[in-house]
Amino acid sequence: MTPGGPHARIAERLAAVRQRIAEACLRTGRPPGAVRLVAVSKTWGADAIRTACAAGQIDFGENRVQEALGKQAETADLPLRWHLIGPLQSNKARKVPGAFDCFHALDRLELLERLEAAAPVGGVPLSLFVQVDLAGEATKSGARVGDVRPLLARAATCQRVQVTGLMLLPPYEPDPEHVRPWFARLRELRDTLLAEGVPPAQLQELSMGMSHDFEIAVQEGATMVRVGSAIFGSRP
Ligand SMILES: *Cc1c(COP(=O)(O)O)cnc(C)c1O
């Protein structure tokens, strides 16, 4: 990319986000490598992804299957890991295993069954995060707290997909400090489930925190943050 081109600032912004994650880790006594940064490239083109990859970014998040498949084809020469972070219609489930490493928005049994049925036998199991709707927001996807346990129990018997953590898309608050209690509640839910005997392998990851609030999410225990606009700029 030419200096001053449309993507001139991506490397700089990526470095700043990484620095802020490392500082948030240090402040809370976590090792700086404890958090994986998923660069949310939705709406941006393959050229933006290339620029970020050249700056060392490997994990990319997309919220639409079709859009992601197009960019994957255009960047097939790069060693990228793809995260599907948006809600998924059941009839598109068959496109996900093989194309993505992680799906962050598992919210219902039917979708789990479809993903398990679609995943190849003997491949690297697709990693799933249960999206939890802690606030009971009717407009958002996500499993109600009461539906998380049955999802985890069924997933424990799956052969080709595995739940490895929980995901949160909290209500928007202008002041990111006001989001902190939601992040803390997801961590507490994780701890409760562990105490109840849910296999730790299903609860390794907490996917929470976006451009607006990722440092607070890291302080509250996020292991993956999904950051878009702070890296790529405001979406068109
Ligand atoms: C778009 C999106 C993000 C990133 O949002 P930014 O505010 O641009 O960082 C994170 N998670 C999900 C589920 C998203 O849809």
Residues whose N, C-alpha, C, O or C-beta is under 5 A from the ligand:
A	BS01	LIG	V40 N63 I85 M210 S211 H212 R226 V227 G228 S229 A230
